[in-house]
Amino acid sequence: MAARRVGLGTKISGNEISKCLVVLLLYAGVFITLSDASCYFALPKAGVEGCVHDGKLYERGANWRDDDCSDCFCSKTGEKSCCKNFHKPTKYDHEKCTLNFNKETCNYEVISKEDPEKQCMAFESVG
């Protein structure tokens, strides 16, 4: 089948939209797997004009950060997506330092066990 250009005003069939959606979801799945991100997606709920998260209704198009430091988005069609967008240090001096998660900044901190006011160097992170 030959490729065709789609411009403004061009009608696209439901079958073509479905194919594009499948390809987009496959790419998104590969990207999320390779990025080591922690994301989840939720389909719109029937009869709800927006997205419900932790008992709160968010309007379509809204962005927010939840109590677990996930960045969330409610699409214009009512799909909700939330991703944890922080990195967890993995390579640091485990004998002299400890890892703490700061919920105010939504970041991990590597701090000295002897002096909690002093930060330690981290050499690698995941997430």
PLY file of the C-alpha trace (Angstrom):
ply
format ascii 1.0
element vertex 127
property float x
property float y
property float z
element edge 126
property int vertex1
property int vertex2
end_header
0.00 0.00 0.00
1.42 3.40 -0.97
1.89 6.07 1.67
-0.25 9.17 1.40
0.03 12.55 3.00
-2.63 13.72 5.37
-3.20 17.45 5.61
-5.66 19.72 7.33
-9.21 18.89 6.39
-8.36 15.34 5.27
-10.74 12.74 6.65
-9.12 9.75 8.35
-11.03 6.50 8.80
-11.54 4.90 12.18
-9.43 1.94 11.01
-6.49 4.25 10.24
-6.85 5.93 13.64
-6.86 2.52 15.33
-3.67 1.51 13.52
-1.97 4.76 14.53
-3.08 4.29 18.14
-1.66 0.76 18.25
1.69 1.96 16.87
1.74 4.87 19.34
1.03 2.54 22.27
3.78 0.15 21.15
6.29 3.02 20.93
5.16 4.32 24.31
5.56 0.85 25.85
9.08 0.49 24.48
10.04 4.00 25.59
8.69 3.51 29.10
10.43 0.13 29.43
13.76 1.51 28.22
13.55 4.64 30.36
12.95 2.67 33.58
10.18 5.12 34.43
7.24 4.11 36.56
4.05 5.19 34.79
0.47 4.07 34.67
-2.47 5.00 32.50
-6.22 4.91 33.13
-9.05 5.06 30.62
-11.83 7.62 31.07
-14.65 6.69 33.43
-18.15 6.73 31.98
-20.17 9.75 33.01
-17.17 11.61 34.48
-16.11 14.89 32.87
-12.43 14.73 33.75
-10.10 12.45 35.70
-10.51 11.17 39.24
-7.31 10.74 41.25
-7.20 9.97 44.98
-10.86 10.96 45.25
-10.39 14.37 43.61
-11.81 15.35 40.21
-9.40 17.08 37.79
-10.68 18.81 34.68
-9.57 17.69 31.24
-6.22 19.22 30.27
-5.10 19.53 33.92
-1.61 18.68 35.23
-0.85 17.94 38.90
1.65 16.29 41.22
0.20 13.78 43.68
1.26 12.95 47.25
3.56 10.16 45.96
5.46 12.62 43.74
3.94 11.34 40.49
3.35 13.93 37.78
-0.13 13.37 36.37
-2.05 14.60 33.35
-5.72 14.40 32.36
-6.05 14.41 28.58
-8.76 16.28 26.70
-10.50 12.93 26.17
-10.34 11.97 29.87
-7.43 9.51 29.92
-5.24 9.84 33.01
-1.50 9.23 33.04
0.83 9.45 36.02
4.61 8.97 36.07
7.17 9.03 38.85
9.73 11.50 37.57
12.66 11.21 39.93
15.93 9.32 39.90
17.07 6.91 42.60
20.82 6.93 43.22
22.36 3.46 43.11
26.12 3.96 43.20
27.35 5.76 46.28
29.34 4.86 49.40
26.78 2.62 51.16
28.97 2.28 54.25
29.31 6.01 54.93
26.09 7.31 53.37
22.37 6.65 53.42
19.57 7.30 50.96
16.57 9.45 51.99
13.56 10.48 49.92
12.52 14.13 50.34
8.75 14.37 49.69
8.92 18.18 49.58
11.32 18.23 46.61
10.37 14.77 45.26
14.05 13.79 45.06
16.34 11.30 46.71
19.19 12.69 48.79
22.38 10.78 49.58
23.52 12.00 52.98
26.36 11.21 55.34
25.53 8.84 58.20
27.94 10.73 60.48
26.70 14.23 59.54
23.14 14.36 58.14
23.75 17.95 57.02
26.44 16.77 54.60
25.57 15.31 51.19
27.47 12.42 49.64
28.43 12.01 46.01
26.26 9.70 43.90
27.76 8.28 40.71
24.77 6.59 39.07
20.98 6.73 39.24
18.01 4.90 37.77
14.57 6.17 36.96
0 1
1 2
2 3
3 4
4 5
5 6
6 7
7 8
8 9
9 10
10 11
11 12
12 13
13 14
14 15
15 16
16 17
17 18
18 19
19 20
20 21
21 22
22 23
23 24
24 25
25 26
26 27
27 28
28 29
29 30
30 31
31 32
32 33
33 34
34 35
35 36
36 37
37 38
38 39
39 40
40 41
41 42
42 43
43 44
44 45
45 46
46 47
47 48
48 49
49 50
50 51
51 52
52 53
53 54
54 55
55 56
56 57
57 58
58 59
59 60
60 61
61 62
62 63
63 64
64 65
65 66
66 67
67 68
68 69
69 70
70 71
71 72
72 73
73 74
74 75
75 76
76 77
77 78
78 79
79 80
80 81
81 82
82 83
83 84
84 85
85 86
86 87
87 88
88 89
89 90
90 91
91 92
92 93
93 94
94 95
95 96
96 97
97 98
98 99
99 100
100 101
101 102
102 103
103 104
104 105
105 106
106 107
107 108
108 109
109 110
110 111
111 112
112 113
113 114
114 115
115 116
116 117
117 118
118 119
119 120
120 121
121 122
122 123
123 124
124 125
125 126
